[in-house]
Amino acid sequence: MCGIVGVIGRDDATQVLLNGLEKLEYRGYDSAGVYVNDQNGHDYLVKRVGRIKNLEAALTPEIQGSIGIGHTRWATNGAPTEANAHPHVSNDGRFYLVHNGVVTNAQTLRQEYLTDVELHSSTDTEVVVQLIALFAQQDGLDAKAALRKTLKLVEGSYAFSLVDRNQPDALYVAKNKSPLLIGKGDGFNVVASDALAMLDVTNQFIEVKDEEIVTLTKTDITIENLAGTQIQRNAFTVKMDAADLGKGTYPFYMLKEVDEQPVVMHRLAEKYLDAKGNVVLPADLLDALKQADRLYIVAAGTSYHAGLVGKPLFEQLAGIPTEVVLGSEFGYHMPMLSKKPMFIFLSQSGETADSRQVLVKTKALGYPALTITNVGTSTLAREADFALELYAGPEIAVASTKAYTAQIGVEALVAKALGTAFNQPAAKQFDVAHQLALAADGQQALIDQKEHLHDLAKDMFATTRNAFFIGRGTDYFVSLEAALKLKEISYVQAEGFAAGELKHGTIALIEDNTPVVAFITDPVTAEHTRANGQEVQARGGKVLHIAAHDLAKDGDELVIGDIDPLLSPLVTIVAGQLLAYYTSYDRGYDVDKPRNLAKSVTVE
């Protein structure tokens, strides 16, 4: 949530910042701003409410500099206003600061140190910049020393980037819990909360770790801990094509990313299978998995739903008990663990704060961890013992699509490998290469029926205020994800339910024409789910049936290709994604940037 960019040593700093903010807008789009300084006595602060295009329109030609910081905001403290937008400036006009995260003791700091200081916003960030200015003035400290003193008082999560107007030859950054990277250039350096923001100027990045301060000049990068001890750290290369970030001829990124899912399935097979179709995993990872007596999948949101699909994969193919937990709950209310647990963290971005706080705690307890993420250089990937990539390519739309299916695909591959190592009969019979190929074919078949799905979306959801998705087994899990897709981008109140639970209370909400989508891919419970659909229809509800080919009946509105029921969500969710997309599109919403949401949830 929120995006930070910074640059020093580029005469086109304003454009570099603007380009970076445009690439980070998926992290927040309530407001945005930049501060630039030409290092010759001229500087500019420009902030606007709303999208980056509003900021861009306000950047007149004379607003140029060779050092600057920028920010795009997802509101956590205070409403989206220009006063609350970043960068924030100290009352003496000396210090400019951008911030991601939440300072949990901001009110305490204000009452203890700033009772005589006028604040102009309702943000925790302004408290920090006013503290820096106070310590610089009353203690005679330079910018870095004042920042260091402030950091020793600050509690919570933060990624800061600071410029001192009096000495604009350095850019200072610091972090705790919130992600931040330094980018190395030729005669310049940059800072960003996500590497993709600066891929058009460099692919060399340095990780900033918790409770570190980094000083950037146009030629040097100095990393220190809060005690002032210097730290040496090598750069790593981010292997991502900046051209992949464009949406081409698509009206929205989400539709492009839905269409890319069959390619992702083939890519997973290419990356994780050898010529004989055997899953290839690092030997030490496989050994760690074999030693575990229980797996705990930790995730949030869409990744949590992917974890639910993973649970029966691990239990049925590998014979290992598996729990799926919400990071936001598990970290603070940890249940009794097994004797030899192993933790698997699912995260599209690899920066999810709710999951990271679980990783920190489980590492302290000495338990092994695997991160499965789309960003191999992310915090969760770097800090876990093992990491596997999704190879889904950049996912820009806030509503996750291809990362969800890629997570399920990787779970299937890992479960197959573990089950094979355990000599499990179910794993031997499960041809994961063939299943991924079937998934790709089934996904493509639905993608090719876009017009039909658009018509179904109009028929089911054009004017409704609420909707239900039902299924049993893995169909229940995909119901949860399909409902989330609809609610997050079209604002329809949608819920997913285990089909058998409708009659235990929820069916009371069924009225005339209430839309209900029924997923039917499990041969064991297919007739039961159909019966639940008939109960809905008997009360005036409108049911859309999405069924596997072998379970389909006349009148089913959508039929998918056959695939193992364990992996049917790889296909059925494509229907859910497209139904949500067209509902949002027809209602005139910004599909990629739904209100109140951000792509990377970096605050707890």
C-alpha positions in Angstrom: 0.0 0.0 0.0 1.3 3.4 -1.0 4.3 3.8 -3.3 7.6 5.6 -2.9 10.0 6.8 -5.5 13.2 8.9 -5.2 16.1 9.9 -7.4 19.4 11.8 -7.1 21.8 12.6 -9.9 19.3 12.8 -12.9 18.5 16.1 -14.5 15.2 14.7 -15.5 14.2 13.8 -11.9 10.7 15.1 -12.3 10.0 12.7 -15.2 11.8 9.8 -13.5 9.5 10.3 -10.5 6.4 10.6 -12.5 7.2 7.5 -14.6 7.8 5.6 -11.3 4.6 6.8 -9.7 2.6 5.7 -12.7 4.0 2.2 -12.4 3.3 2.2 -8.6 -0.3 3.5 -8.9 -1.6 0.0 -8.3 -0.3 0.5 -4.7 -2.6 3.4 -4.0 -4.3 6.2 -5.9 -6.1 8.5 -3.3 -3.5 11.2 -3.9 0.0 11.8 -5.1 2.8 14.3 -4.9 6.5 15.1 -5.7 9.2 17.3 -4.3 12.1 18.2 -6.6 15.2 20.4 -6.1 17.6 21.5 -8.8 20.4 21.8 -6.2 20.9 25.4 -7.3 18.4 27.1 -5.0 15.1 26.2 -6.8 12.7 23.6 -5.5 9.1 22.7 -6.0 6.4 20.8 -4.0 3.3 19.7 -6.0 0.5 17.5 -4.6 -2.9 16.5 -6.0 -5.8 14.4 -4.8 -6.8 11.5 -7.0 -4.9 9.7 -9.7 -1.4 10.3 -11.0 -2.8 11.9 -14.1 -4.1 14.8 -11.9 -0.5 15.3 -10.6 0.9 15.1 -14.1 -1.4 17.8 -15.2 -0.1 20.1 -12.5 3.6 19.6 -13.3 4.4 22.7 -15.4 7.6 22.8 -17.5 9.6 24.8 -15.0 9.2 22.1 -12.3 12.5 20.4 -12.8 15.3 19.1 -10.5 18.1 16.7 -10.1 17.0 15.3 -6.8 13.5 14.4 -5.7 11.0 12.2 -4.0 7.5 11.1 -4.9 4.6 9.2 -3.4 1.2 7.7 -4.4 -1.1 7.2 -1.4 -3.5 4.7 -0.1 -5.1 6.4 2.9 -4.3 5.0 6.3 -4.2 8.2 8.4 -6.5 10.9 7.3 -8.8 11.4 4.4 -7.6 11.8 0.8 -6.8 15.6 0.7 -3.9 17.7 -0.5 -3.0 18.4 3.1 -2.7 14.7 3.8 -0.9 13.9 0.6 2.8 13.3 0.6 5.5 14.6 0.5 5.1 16.3 3.9 7.2 19.4 4.8 8.4 20.6 8.1 7.1 24.0 9.3 10.5 25.6 8.7 10.4 24.5 5.1 13.7 22.5 5.4 12.7 18.8 5.4 10.5 16.9 2.9 9.4 13.4 3.7 7.4 10.5 2.1 6.3 7.5 4.1 4.7 4.1 3.6 3.4 2.3 6.7 1.8 3.2 10.0 3.5 4.9 12.9 1.6 3.4 15.8 2.8 5.8 18.5 2.4 9.0 16.4 -0.2 10.4 18.9 2.2 9.8 21.8 5.1 11.4 20.0 3.0 14.4 19.2 1.9 14.9 22.8 5.4 14.4 24.1 7.4 16.5 21.7 5.1 18.6 19.4 2.6 20.3 21.6 3.9 23.7 20.5 4.2 22.7 16.8 1.3 23.4 14.4 0.4 20.4 12.3 -1.3 20.9 9.0 -2.5 17.4 8.3 -4.0 14.4 10.2 -1.3 12.0 9.2 1.3 10.2 11.2 3.9 11.1 8.6 3.8 14.8 9.4 4.5 14.0 13.0 7.7 12.4 11.9 8.9 15.2 9.6 8.2 17.8 12.3 10.2 15.7 14.8 13.1 15.6 12.4 13.0 19.4 12.1 12.7 19.8 15.9 15.7 17.7 16.6 17.8 19.3 13.9 17.0 22.8 15.3 17.2 22.2 19.1 20.1 19.8 19.0 22.0 21.2 16.1 21.9 17.9 14.2 22.3 17.3 10.5 19.6 15.6 8.5 20.9 12.0 9.0 21.5 12.5 12.8 18.0 14.0 13.2 16.5 11.1 11.2 18.4 8.6 13.3 17.2 10.1 16.6 13.6 10.1 15.3 13.8 6.5 14.2 14.8 5.4 17.7 11.5 6.8 18.9 9.2 5.7 16.1 7.2 2.5 16.6 5.3 0.6 13.9 6.0 0.1 10.2 7.7 2.6 7.9 9.6 3.2 4.7 10.9 6.8 4.7 12.6 8.9 2.1 13.9 12.3 3.2 15.4 15.4 1.5 17.0 18.3 3.4 16.4 21.5 1.4 19.5 23.1 3.0 21.8 20.3 1.8 20.1 18.8 -1.3 23.1 16.7 -2.3 21.9 13.6 -0.4 18.8 11.5 -0.2 18.1 9.6 3.0 16.0 6.5 3.3 15.1 4.1 6.2 12.7 1.2 6.7 11.1 -1.1 9.2 8.6 -3.8 8.0 7.6 -1.8 4.8 9.5 -2.7 1.6 12.1 -0.4 0.1 14.8 -0.9 -2.5 17.8 1.1 -3.7 18.5 1.1 -7.4 22.0 1.7 -8.7 22.6 3.7 -11.8 25.5 5.2 -13.7 26.1 8.6 -12.1 22.7 8.4 -10.3 20.8 6.4 -7.7 17.2 5.8 -7.1 14.8 4.5 -4.4 11.5 2.7 -4.8 9.1 0.6 -2.9 8.9 -1.8 -5.8 11.6 -2.5 -8.4 9.2 -2.3 -11.3 8.9 1.5 -10.7 12.5 2.0 -11.8 13.1 -0.8 -14.3 13.3 1.7 -17.1 16.4 3.3 -15.6 18.1 0.3 -13.8 17.9 -3.4 -13.1 20.4 -3.4 -10.3 18.9 -3.2 -6.8 20.0 -3.4 -3.2 17.8 -4.6 -0.4 17.2 -2.3 2.6 16.7 -4.2 5.7 14.7 -3.3 8.9 16.1 -0.6 11.1 18.7 0.6 8.5 19.5 4.1 7.2 20.8 4.6 3.7 22.4 7.7 2.4 22.3 8.2 -1.3 24.4 10.7 -3.4 24.6 10.6 -7.1 27.6 8.3 -6.9 27.6 6.6 -3.5 25.3 4.4 -1.4 26.1 4.2 2.3 24.1 1.7 4.5 24.2 1.9 8.3 22.3 0.4 11.2 20.7 2.7 13.8 24.0 2.6 15.8 25.9 4.0 12.9 27.8 0.9 11.9 28.3 0.7 8.1 27.1 -2.4 6.3 28.2 -3.7 2.9 25.7 -5.4 0.7 25.8 -6.4 -2.9 23.3 -5.5 -5.6 21.1 -8.1 -7.2 19.7 -8.1 -10.8 15.9 -7.9 -11.3 15.2 -10.0 -14.4 12.0 -8.5 -15.7 11.2 -6.9 -19.0 9.8 -3.4 -18.5 7.9 -3.9 -21.8 5.8 -6.6 -20.0 4.3 -3.9 -17.8 2.2 -2.4 -20.7 -1.3 -3.5 -21.3 -1.1 -3.3 -25.1 -4.4 -3.1 -26.8 -6.4 -4.3 -23.8 -8.7 -1.8 -22.1 -7.6 -3.0 -18.7 -4.7 -5.0 -17.2 -7.1 -7.4 -15.6 -8.4 -8.7 -18.9 -4.8 -9.1 -20.2 -3.8 -11.0 -17.1 -6.9 -13.3 -17.4 -5.8 -14.1 -21.0 -2.3 -14.8 -19.9 -3.2 -17.7 -17.6 -2.9 -20.6 -20.1 0.6 -19.4 -20.9 1.4 -19.3 -17.2 0.3 -23.0 -16.9 2.7 -24.0 -19.7 5.5 -21.9 -18.2 5.1 -23.6 -14.8 5.5 -27.0 -16.5 8.5 -25.7 -18.4 10.2 -24.4 -15.2 9.4 -27.2 -12.8 9.2 -30.4 -14.9 12.0 -32.3 -16.5 11.8 -34.0 -19.9 10.2 -37.1 -18.3 7.5 -35.0 -16.5 9.1 -35.4 -13.1 8.9 -32.4 -10.7 12.3 -30.9 -10.1 12.7 -29.1 -6.7 15.8 -28.1 -4.8 16.9 -31.2 -2.8 17.2 -29.3 0.5 13.6 -28.0 0.1 12.3 -31.5 -0.5 14.2 -32.8 2.5 12.7 -30.0 4.7 9.2 -30.9 3.5 9.7 -34.6 4.1 10.8 -33.9 7.7 7.6 -31.9 8.5 4.7 -33.6 10.3 2.3 -30.9 9.4 2.2 -28.0 6.8 0.8 -24.6 7.6 -0.1 -22.5 4.6 -0.1 -18.8 5.6 -1.8 -16.3 3.3 -4.3 -13.5 3.0 -7.1 -12.6 0.5 -6.9 -14.4 -2.8 -3.7 -16.2 -1.7 -5.7 -17.6 1.2 -8.2 -19.0 -1.2 -5.4 -20.6 -3.3 -4.1 -22.1 0.0 -7.5 -23.7 0.6 -7.2 -25.4 -2.8 -3.7 -26.5 -1.8 -4.8 -28.2 1.4 -6.4 -31.3 -0.3 -3.6 -31.4 -2.8 -1.0 -31.9 0.0 -3.2 -34.2 2.0 -4.4 -36.4 -0.8 -1.2 -36.5 -2.9 1.4 -36.3 -0.2 -0.5 -37.7 2.8 0.6 -34.9 5.1 -1.9 -33.0 7.3 -2.2 -29.4 6.2 -3.7 -26.3 7.8 -4.6 -23.0 6.0 -4.5 -19.9 8.1 -5.0 -16.2 7.7 -1.8 -14.3 8.5 -3.6 -11.5 10.2 -5.1 -13.9 12.7 -2.4 -16.5 13.0 0.4 -14.1 14.0 -1.5 -12.9 17.0 -3.5 -15.9 18.0 -1.2 -18.8 17.2 -2.7 -22.2 18.0 -0.9 -25.2 19.4 1.5 -26.3 16.7 2.6 -29.8 15.8 6.1 -31.0 16.8 7.7 -30.5 13.4 5.7 -27.9 11.5 6.8 -26.3 8.2 5.3 -23.0 7.0 4.4 -22.2 3.4 3.7 -18.5 2.7 1.6 -17.7 -0.4 1.8 -14.1 -1.6 1.5 -12.5 -5.0 3.8 -9.6 -4.1 5.9 -11.3 -1.5 5.5 -8.1 0.6 2.2 -8.9 2.5 2.6 -7.5 5.9 0.1 -9.9 7.6 2.1 -12.8 6.4 5.5 -11.3 7.1 4.8 -10.8 10.8 4.0 -14.6 10.9 7.3 -15.4 9.2 9.3 -13.2 11.7 7.7 -15.1 14.6 8.0 -18.6 13.2 11.7 -17.9 12.2 12.3 -16.9 15.8 10.8 -20.2 16.9 13.2 -22.0 14.5 10.7 -23.4 12.1 11.5 -23.8 8.4 9.6 -21.7 5.8 8.9 -21.8 2.1 7.6 -18.7 0.2 5.7 -19.2 -3.0 5.5 -15.8 -4.7 5.5 -14.0 -8.0 8.4 -11.8 -7.0 11.6 -13.8 -6.3 13.4 -10.7 -4.9 10.6 -9.8 -2.5 10.9 -9.6 1.3 9.1 -12.9 2.0 11.2 -14.6 -0.6 14.5 -13.3 0.8 13.7 -13.9 4.4 12.3 -17.5 4.1 14.5 -20.5 4.1 13.2 -21.5 0.6 11.5 -19.7 -2.2 9.7 -20.8 -5.3 8.6 -18.4 -8.1 5.2 -18.3 -9.8 6.6 -17.2 -13.1 3.3 -15.4 -13.8 4.9 -12.2 -15.0 4.0 -8.7 -13.7 0.4 -8.6 -12.3 -0.7 -5.0 -12.3 -4.5 -5.1 -11.8 -5.5 -4.9 -8.1 -7.7 -8.0 -8.5 -5.4 -11.0 -8.7 -6.0 -13.5 -11.4 -3.0 -15.2 -12.9 -1.1 -15.2 -9.6 -4.0 -17.1 -8.0 -3.9 -19.9 -10.6 -0.1 -19.9 -10.6 -0.1 -20.4 -6.8 -2.4 -23.4 -7.2 -0.2 -24.8 -10.0 2.9 -24.5 -7.9 1.1 -26.1 -4.9 0.2 -29.0 -7.2 3.8 -29.4 -8.3 5.2 -29.4 -4.8 2.5 -31.8 -3.6 3.3 -34.2 -6.4 7.0 -34.0 -5.7 6.4 -34.6 -2.0 4.0 -37.4 -2.6 6.4 -39.1 -5.0 9.2 -38.8 -2.4 6.8 -40.5 0.1 5.9 -43.2 -2.4 2.2 -42.3 -2.2 0.1 -44.2 -4.7 -2.2 -41.1 -5.3 0.9 -39.1 -6.3 2.1 -41.7 -8.7 -1.3 -41.8 -10.4 -1.5 -38.0 -10.6 0.0 -36.8 -13.9 0.7 -33.2 -13.0 2.1 -32.4 -16.5 -1.1 -33.7 -18.1 -3.3 -31.8 -15.6 -1.5 -28.5 -16.2 -2.0 -29.0 -19.9 -5.7 -29.7 -19.4 -5.9 -26.6 -17.2 -4.4 -24.5 -19.9 -6.8 -25.9 -22.5 -9.8 -25.4 -20.2 -8.8 -21.9 -19.4 -8.3 -21.0 -23.1 -11.7 -22.5 -23.9 -13.4 -20.1 -21.5 -11.3 -17.2 -22.6 -12.5 -17.9 -26.2 -16.1 -17.7 -24.9 -15.8 -14.1 -23.7 -18.9 -12.9 -25.5 -21.0 -15.7 -23.9 -19.6 -14.8 -20.5 -20.3 -11.2 -21.1 -23.9 -12.0 -21.9 -24.1 -14.2 -18.7 -22.7 -11.3 -16.7 -25.4 -9.0 -18.0 -28.1 -11.5 -17.4 -27.0 -12.3 -13.9 -25.5 -9.2 -12.4 -26.4 -6.1 -14.5 -28.5 -4.5 -11.7 -28.2 -6.7 -8.7 -26.9 -5.5 -5.4 -26.0 -9.0 -4.1 -25.0 -12.4 -5.3 -24.0 -15.9 -4.0 -21.6 -18.5 -5.2 -21.9 -22.1 -4.1 -20.1 -25.4 -4.4 -18.7 -28.3 -2.4 -15.2 -29.4 -1.9 -12.8 -27.5 -4.1 -15.9 -25.9 -5.7 -16.6 -24.3 -2.4 -13.1 -22.9 -2.3 -13.4 -21.4 -5.8 -16.8 -20.0 -4.8 -15.0 -17.9 -2.1 -12.5 -16.6 -4.7 -15.2 -15.9 -7.4 -17.3 -14.0 -4.9 -14.2 -11.9 -3.8 -13.5 -11.1 -7.5 -17.1 -9.8 -8.0 -17.2 -7.8 -4.8 -13.8 -6.2 -5.1 -14.2 -4.8 -8.6 -17.9 -4.4 -9.1 -18.9 -3.6 -5.5 -21.7 -6.2 -5.6 -22.2 -7.7 -2.2 -21.1 -11.2 -3.0 -20.5 -14.2 -0.8 -19.2 -17.7 -1.4 -20.8 -20.6 0.6 -20.5 -24.3 0.9 -23.6 -25.4 -1.0 -24.9 -27.5 1.8 -24.8 -24.6 4.3 -27.4 -22.5 2.4 -30.3 -24.2 4.1 -28.7 -23.6 7.5 -29.4 -19.9 7.4 -28.3 -18.1 4.2 -31.2 -19.3 2.1 -33.3 -16.8 4.1 -31.6 -14.1 1.9 -32.9 -15.5 -1.4 -35.5 -13.4 -3.1 -36.9 -13.2 -6.6 -34.0 -13.1 -9.1 -31.2 -13.3 -6.5 -28.2 -14.5 -8.6 -26.6 -17.7 -7.5 -23.6 -19.3 -9.3 -23.2 -23.0 -8.7 -19.9 -24.7 -9.4 -20.3 -28.5 -10.1 -17.0 -30.3 -10.8 -16.9 -32.8 -7.9 -18.4 -36.2 -9.0 -19.0 -37.2 -5.3 -21.2 -34.2 -4.5 -22.4 -33.0 -7.9 -26.0 -34.1 -7.4 -26.1 -32.6 -3.9 -25.0 -29.2 -5.3 -27.7 -29.4 -8.0 -30.3 -30.1 -5.3 -29.1 -27.0 -3.4 -29.5 -25.0 -6.6 -33.1 -26.3 -7.0 -33.8 -25.2 -3.5 -32.7 -21.7 -4.5 -34.8 -21.7 -7.6 -37.8 -22.9 -5.6 -37.5 -19.6 -3.7 -37.3 -17.4 -6.7 -33.5 -17.3 -7.1 -31.7 -17.4 -10.4 -29.0 -20.1 -10.8 -26.1 -20.2 -13.2 -24.6 -23.7 -13.5 -20.9 -24.1 -14.3 -20.3 -27.8 -14.6 -17.5 -30.2 -15.6 -18.1 -31.9 -19.0 -18.7 -35.4 -17.5 -21.2 -33.9 -15.0 -23.0 -31.5 -17.3 -26.7 -31.7 -18.0 -29.0 -30.1 -20.5 -29.5 -26.4 -19.6 -26.2 -25.9 -17.9 -25.1 -22.4 -18.9 -21.4 -23.1 -18.9 -19.5 -26.4 -19.4 -15.7 -26.7 -18.7 -13.3 -29.3 -20.0 -12.5 -32.3 -17.9 -9.8 -32.0 -15.3 -9.0 -33.7 -12.0 -11.4 -32.2 -9.4 -8.4 -31.3 -7.2 -7.4 -28.8 -9.9 -10.8 -27.8 -11.3 -10.5 -24.3 -9.7 -7.7 -23.6 -12.2 -10.4 -23.5 -14.9 -13.7 -22.6 -13.1 -12.2 -19.5 -11.6 -11.6 -18.1 -15.1 -15.4 -18.0 -15.5 -15.6 -16.2 -12.1 -12.9 -13.7 -13.1 -14.6 -12.8 -16.4 -18.1 -12.5 -14.9 -16.6 -10.1 -12.4 -14.7 -8.2 -15.1 -17.7 -7.7 -17.4 -19.9 -6.7 -14.5 -17.5 -4.0 -13.4 -16.8 -2.9 -17.0 -20.5 -2.6 -17.8 -21.1 -0.5 -14.7 -18.4 1.9 -15.8 -15.9 1.3 -13.1 -12.1 1.3 -13.2 -11.6 -2.4 -13.3 -7.9 -2.3 -12.5 -8.2 0.2 -9.6 -11.2 -0.5 -7.4 -12.0 1.9 -4.7 -10.4 1.7 -1.3 -8.1 -1.2 -2.4 -4.4 -1.5 -3.1 -2.4 -4.2 -4.8 0.3 -4.8 -2.3 -0.9 -4.8 1.3 2.2 -3.7 3.2 0.5 -2.6 6.4 -1.1 -4.9 9.0 
